[in-house]
Amino acid sequence: MTQLEHARENRITPEMESVAQREPRAAEEICRDIAAGRTVICKSDLHDCVPVAIGAGLAIKINANIGTSGYNADPALELEKLAASVRYGADTVMDLSTGGDIRGMRRLIVKESRVPVGTVPIYEAIVKEPDVAAITEDDFLASIRMHIDDGVDFITVHCGITRACVPLLESRIMGVVSRGGSFLIKWMLHHEKENPLYTRYDEILAMAKEHDVVLSLGDGLRPGCLADATDSAQIEELKTLGELAARAKAAGVQVMIEGPGHVPLHMIKENIELQKKYCDGAPFYVLGPLVTDISPGYDHLTGAIGGALAAYYGADYLCYLTPTEHLGLPGVQDVIDGVIASKIAAHAADIARGIPGSRDRDDAMSRARANLDWEGMYRQSLNPDRARELRARAGADDLEVCTMCGEFCSARINRECRTRYGK
């Protein structure tokens, strides 16, 4: 039975108990939200990992994308990225490999990862047969089966792209920026057929249910620039995803919804509200969103700004962006920077949402700062090594104060005042 089926029978599973130990909600509450489709637990019964819950009233989760490309297919490098992602706070990783031994890479990541692993099966189908004329419906589904059998915990499937959406794309600047989405549209136009991931959705549900793999219904028509945000194509796909989510829940399959993309600040709240409306409160997984299009090299910051707002307004799960977004395959330091930026966004939203205990670390940092306790400050830092490095670089690691204020340090003056007045 899946977590959803157990929850409908009000049965608390070991996975529910496990996530409840790390969340601000009791196992019974989590169970009720899973039954209602507002929360999912990512963990295939084939993968030995720590289960992660995503959804209503829980701490915001973040995902780090790793994986090879045709230009760099070094397994050792991807394992280094996996280790860095987890070390700096990623709750899940996705293997988006498109180069080298793709299946071997996926199996290695699943074997080595103690956090849930997600994939996009259509990528492998495309790499194996890039000729749109030669690839068949069965090829797409066979790739999904392979990924599930290899033990991944959640899969992105672009089931909401239909032929009815195609005419709605004509007014876009960027068209379709999703790799999987663009190929599916090309396939539909060439074969003059409907999206097989849509027409054969029941088969996908059956495969996912077998090992309790969470379906992440991909937003293949997500906006790739601000000008395309919240347009008719995006909304049409979102409505379809809501219908597909309802079918998944009816079949006992856990499901979450993926969202944009590039969205201006003033549209983020509207996007979250539309998703929750059309998808009946299903967990929402957003890429960023990026709030400007002109920040190459800094898109991890642009995405963190949008991610903090999205999470505050109701998104449940943030996909990181790295400084190399739109530019190239990220290296290890890019992965670290992306994870930290998304972690800041998620943490800021948790504090604003009043998640119990979310501000404890901030208060501990404040007490350490008030006492010029540098080691205490490093311990509370999201990246202690980086904080220590910057202080040492400024030539102050052997001083009580930093080089910004020096002898005029307000923290030292405040401490002197407290000592003088016995406080």
C-alpha positions in Angstrom: 0.0 0.0 0.0 1.1 3.6 -0.6 1.4 6.2 2.0 -1.8 7.8 0.7 -3.7 4.5 1.0 -2.4 4.0 4.5 -3.4 7.5 5.4 -7.0 7.1 4.1 -7.3 4.2 6.6 -5.9 6.5 9.3 -2.9 4.2 9.7 0.3 5.8 10.9 3.3 4.4 9.0 6.9 4.3 10.1 7.6 7.0 7.5 5.0 9.3 8.9 6.5 8.8 12.4 10.0 9.5 11.0 9.1 12.8 9.3 7.0 13.9 12.3 10.2 13.8 14.4 11.6 16.6 12.2 8.5 18.6 11.6 6.3 21.0 13.6 3.3 18.7 13.2 2.3 15.4 14.8 2.2 12.2 12.9 -1.6 12.2 13.1 -1.8 15.6 11.5 0.6 14.6 8.8 -1.5 11.5 8.2 -4.6 13.5 7.7 -2.9 15.9 5.3 -1.6 13.0 3.2 -5.1 11.5 3.1 -6.4 14.9 1.9 -3.7 15.2 -0.8 -2.1 18.3 0.9 1.1 16.5 1.8 3.3 13.8 0.3 6.2 11.7 1.6 9.0 11.1 -0.8 10.4 7.6 -0.4 10.3 4.7 -2.8 10.1 1.3 -1.1 13.2 0.4 -3.2 15.4 3.2 -1.8 17.1 3.2 1.5 16.8 6.9 2.4 15.4 9.1 5.1 11.8 10.0 4.1 11.0 13.6 3.4 7.5 15.2 3.8 6.5 18.1 1.6 3.2 20.0 2.1 0.8 21.7 4.4 2.1 23.3 7.6 5.6 21.8 7.2 9.0 23.4 6.9 9.7 24.4 3.4 11.9 21.9 1.5 14.5 22.6 -1.1 15.8 20.5 -4.0 19.2 20.5 -5.7 19.6 19.5 -9.3 22.7 17.6 -10.2 23.6 15.3 -13.2 25.8 14.9 -16.2 25.5 16.5 -19.7 27.0 15.7 -23.1 29.8 18.0 -22.3 30.7 16.7 -18.8 29.8 13.2 -17.7 32.1 12.6 -14.8 30.4 10.4 -12.1 33.0 11.4 -9.4 32.1 15.0 -9.9 28.3 14.3 -9.6 28.9 12.4 -6.4 30.9 15.4 -5.1 27.9 17.6 -6.0 25.5 15.2 -4.2 27.7 15.3 -1.0 27.8 19.1 -1.2 24.1 19.4 -1.7 23.2 17.3 1.3 26.0 18.9 3.5 24.6 22.4 3.0 21.0 21.6 3.5 19.2 20.2 0.4 16.3 18.0 1.4 16.2 16.1 -1.9 18.3 15.9 -5.1 17.3 15.4 -8.7 19.5 13.6 -11.2 19.0 15.3 -14.5 21.7 13.4 -16.4 21.7 13.6 -20.2 25.3 12.5 -20.9 27.5 9.4 -20.5 26.1 6.3 -18.8 22.8 7.8 -17.7 21.4 4.7 -16.1 24.7 3.9 -14.4 24.8 7.5 -13.0 21.3 7.3 -11.7 21.8 4.0 -10.0 25.0 5.3 -8.4 23.3 8.4 -7.1 20.3 6.4 -5.7 22.8 4.0 -4.0 24.9 6.8 -2.4 22.1 9.2 -1.5 20.4 9.1 1.9 18.0 11.8 0.8 15.2 11.2 -1.7 16.2 11.3 -5.4 14.0 12.5 -8.2 14.4 12.3 -12.0 12.9 13.3 -15.3 12.5 10.0 -17.3 11.7 11.6 -20.6 15.3 13.0 -20.7 16.7 9.5 -21.0 14.2 8.5 -23.7 15.2 11.6 -25.7 18.9 10.9 -25.4 18.5 7.3 -26.5 16.4 8.3 -29.5 16.7 12.0 -30.4 14.9 11.5 -33.7 11.4 12.6 -33.1 10.2 10.4 -36.0 11.6 7.2 -34.5 10.7 7.5 -30.8 7.4 5.8 -29.9 4.9 6.1 -27.1 6.2 2.8 -25.6 9.7 4.4 -25.5 8.4 7.1 -23.2 6.7 4.7 -20.9 9.6 2.3 -20.9 11.8 5.1 -19.6 9.4 5.8 -16.8 9.4 2.1 -15.8 13.2 2.0 -15.8 13.5 4.9 -13.5 10.9 3.6 -11.1 12.6 0.2 -11.0 16.0 1.8 -10.3 14.6 3.1 -7.0 14.0 6.8 -7.5 11.6 8.4 -5.1 9.8 10.9 -7.3 9.6 11.6 -11.0 8.7 14.6 -13.1 6.3 13.7 -15.8 5.0 16.2 -18.3 1.4 14.8 -18.6 -0.4 18.2 -18.7 0.8 19.3 -22.1 -1.9 18.7 -24.7 -2.4 19.6 -28.3 -5.0 22.1 -27.2 -2.2 24.1 -25.6 -0.1 24.5 -28.8 -2.0 27.4 -30.4 -1.8 29.3 -27.1 2.0 29.5 -27.4 2.1 31.7 -30.5 2.3 35.0 -28.6 5.1 34.0 -26.3 8.6 35.4 -26.5 10.4 32.3 -25.1 8.1 29.6 -26.3 8.6 26.4 -24.4 11.7 26.4 -22.1 11.2 22.9 -20.6 13.5 20.4 -22.3 10.9 17.6 -21.9 8.0 19.9 -22.8 9.6 21.2 -26.0 10.4 17.7 -27.2 6.9 16.5 -26.5 5.4 19.3 -28.5 7.7 18.5 -31.3 6.7 14.9 -31.1 3.0 15.7 -31.1 3.3 18.0 -34.1 5.3 15.5 -36.1 3.1 12.5 -35.3 -0.2 14.5 -35.2 -1.1 12.7 -32.0 -1.9 13.6 -28.5 0.7 13.6 -25.7 1.2 9.9 -24.8 2.0 10.8 -21.2 -1.6 12.3 -21.1 -3.4 9.6 -23.0 -1.6 6.7 -21.2 -1.7 8.4 -17.8 -3.4 5.4 -16.1 -0.4 3.3 -17.0 1.9 5.8 -15.4 -0.2 5.8 -12.3 0.0 2.0 -12.0 3.8 2.1 -12.3 4.1 4.8 -9.7 1.8 3.0 -7.3 3.8 -0.2 -7.4 6.7 1.3 -5.4 5.0 4.4 -3.9 6.8 6.8 -6.2 5.5 10.4 -5.9 4.4 11.9 -9.2 5.6 15.5 -9.7 3.4 16.7 -12.5 5.7 18.9 -14.5 4.9 22.3 -15.8 6.2 21.8 -19.3 4.7 25.2 -20.3 6.2 27.2 -17.5 7.1 30.7 -18.4 10.7 31.2 -19.4 10.6 35.0 -19.1 8.6 37.6 -17.3 6.7 38.5 -20.4 5.2 35.0 -20.6 4.2 34.7 -17.0 0.7 33.6 -16.1 -0.4 33.5 -19.7 -3.2 31.4 -21.2 -0.8 28.4 -22.0 0.5 28.2 -18.5 -3.0 28.4 -17.0 -4.4 25.9 -19.4 -1.8 23.3 -18.5 -2.3 24.1 -14.8 -6.0 23.3 -15.0 -5.1 20.0 -16.7 -2.6 19.2 -14.0 -5.4 19.7 -11.4 -7.5 17.2 -13.2 -4.6 14.7 -13.3 -3.8 15.3 -9.7 -7.4 14.3 -8.8 -7.1 11.1 -10.8 -3.8 10.3 -9.1 -5.2 10.7 -5.6 -8.3 8.6 -6.6 -5.8 5.9 -7.7 -3.9 6.0 -4.4 -0.8 7.7 -5.9 0.9 10.6 -4.1 1.2 13.7 -6.3 2.6 17.2 -6.3 2.5 20.0 -8.8 5.4 21.9 -10.4 5.2 25.6 -11.1 7.0 28.5 -12.7 9.6 29.6 -13.7 10.0 33.3 -14.3 7.4 35.4 -12.5 7.5 39.1 -11.6 7.1 39.9 -7.9 3.6 41.2 -8.1 2.3 38.0 -9.8 3.8 35.4 -7.4 0.9 35.5 -4.9 -1.6 35.1 -7.8 0.3 32.1 -9.2 0.3 30.3 -5.8 -3.4 31.0 -5.3 -4.3 29.7 -8.8 -2.3 26.5 -8.2 -4.0 25.8 -4.9 -7.4 26.5 -6.4 -7.1 24.3 -9.5 -5.1 21.5 -7.8 -7.1 21.3 -4.6 -4.2 22.2 -2.3 -1.7 19.7 -3.6 1.9 20.5 -2.7 3.5 23.0 -5.0 7.0 22.7 -6.2 8.5 25.9 -7.8 11.7 26.6 -9.8 12.7 29.9 -8.1 10.7 31.7 -9.4 13.0 34.1 -11.0 11.8 37.7 -10.6 13.9 39.3 -13.3 15.4 38.1 -16.6 18.7 40.1 -16.5 20.8 38.4 -13.8 23.0 35.8 -15.5 25.6 34.8 -13.0 23.3 35.7 -10.1 20.2 33.8 -10.9 20.6 31.9 -7.5 19.9 35.3 -5.9 17.1 36.2 -8.2 15.5 32.8 -7.6 15.9 33.1 -3.8 14.0 36.4 -3.8 11.1 34.8 -5.7 11.3 31.6 -3.7 11.0 33.4 -0.4 7.8 35.1 -1.5 6.4 32.0 -3.1 7.0 30.0 0.0 5.5 32.7 2.2 2.3 32.7 0.0 1.9 28.9 0.0 4.5 27.1 -2.1 5.8 24.0 -0.3 9.0 23.1 -2.1 11.7 25.2 -3.8 14.0 24.0 -6.6 17.3 25.8 -6.3 19.0 27.7 -9.1 22.8 28.2 -9.3 24.9 31.0 -10.6 25.3 29.1 -13.8 21.6 29.0 -14.6 21.1 29.8 -18.3 24.9 29.7 -18.8 26.2 26.1 -18.3 26.5 23.0 -16.1 27.1 23.9 -12.5 30.3 23.0 -10.6 30.5 22.1 -7.0 30.8 25.7 -5.7 27.8 26.7 -7.9 25.8 23.9 -6.2 26.8 25.1 -2.8 25.9 28.7 -3.6 22.5 27.5 -5.1 21.7 25.4 -2.0 22.6 28.2 0.4 20.5 30.8 -1.5 17.4 28.5 -1.5 18.0 27.6 2.1 17.9 31.3 3.0 14.7 31.7 1.1 13.0 28.7 2.7 14.2 29.7 6.2 13.0 33.3 5.8 9.6 32.0 4.7 9.4 29.5 7.6 10.0 32.4 10.1 7.4 34.6 8.4 4.9 31.7 8.5 5.4 31.2 12.2 6.8 27.6 11.9 7.5 26.6 15.5 11.2 26.6 16.3 12.2 28.2 12.9 13.8 31.3 14.6 15.7 29.4 17.3 18.9 29.4 15.2 18.6 33.1 14.5 18.2 33.9 18.2 21.2 31.8 19.0 23.2 33.7 16.4 22.0 37.0 17.9 23.2 36.0 21.4 26.6 34.9 20.0 26.9 38.3 18.1 25.9 40.2 21.3 28.8 38.5 23.1 31.3 38.6 20.2 31.3 34.8 20.4 32.8 34.1 17.0 32.9 30.4 17.3 29.2 30.5 18.3 28.5 32.6 15.2 30.2 30.2 13.0 28.2 27.3 14.4 24.9 28.9 13.6 26.0 29.9 10.1 24.5 28.2 7.1 28.0 28.0 5.7 30.5 28.1 8.7 33.5 27.6 6.4 32.6 30.6 4.3 32.0 32.9 7.3 35.3 31.9 8.8 37.1 32.4 5.5 35.8 35.9 5.0 36.7 37.0 8.5 40.2 35.6 8.1 40.6 37.3 4.7 39.8 40.6 6.4 42.7 40.1 8.7 40.5 40.0 11.9 40.5 36.3 12.9 42.9 37.1 15.8 40.9 40.1 17.0 37.8 40.3 19.2 36.1 42.7 16.8 35.8 42.7 13.0 37.5 45.2 10.7 34.3 47.0 9.8 33.8 49.0 13.1 37.0 48.1 15.0 37.2 49.9 18.3 33.8 51.4 17.7 32.1 48.0 17.6 28.6 48.4 18.9 28.5 44.9 20.3 31.6 45.5 22.4 30.2 48.9 23.6 26.8 47.2 24.5 28.7 44.5 26.4 30.6 47.1 28.4 27.4 48.8 29.3 25.8 45.6 30.4 28.8 44.8 32.6 28.9 48.2 34.1 25.2 48.1 35.1 25.3 44.5 36.1 23.0 43.2 33.3 
